[in-house]
Amino acid sequence: MILAGELYMADLAEAGRRPVLVVSRESLNRGGYVVIVAFTTKRLEQRRKLANCVAFKSGEFGLTSDCVAQCETISSVPVDALDLHNGPIGRLDSATLRSVVGSIGYVIESSCEPE
């Protein structure tokens, strides 16, 4: 079962292997074909203070380096792009997931709240 807030390593054609953050709800993830993710980047200095990004520190949520979730780059990816064999590298706490959902809301000009 893939849950919102879980971080997985993903093999992405253009971006290579990198952590992605699942943002789609569990009921949608049950289909087993695609999940909605926010992409991460290590371009911290340029993005860490932007309203559409949420910064993570190395060691948080299973991440091995500082990065940001780019909430303007949510996209569907095939489930088979995720490293399900090794499972999630970590999971956001509820406050951080709330920040991510809020940043997605900023991008789409909506006040979003996780359930």
C-alpha angles and dihedrals in degrees: 000000000000115000134197110260096034119127119216134178107244133192105225119183099224099028101038124218113341143138117275128189118227110226101167118101122257095249090059093045092059091078088077098214107087139002129197113242140177112228122230131220136189090219088111103154093055096043112025096094099040117114090230094058136068117204124221126192125223109270094029117115093352095302118144097203140027112273144146133237106235101216092188089064101062111146142155116262128183113263089232089064088067120086094242091159091070093032127216117339089214147326131240120242116243095260093053092045087052089054091051092049089048090052090050087051089052090054094051094037095244135118101243124185127184117238 
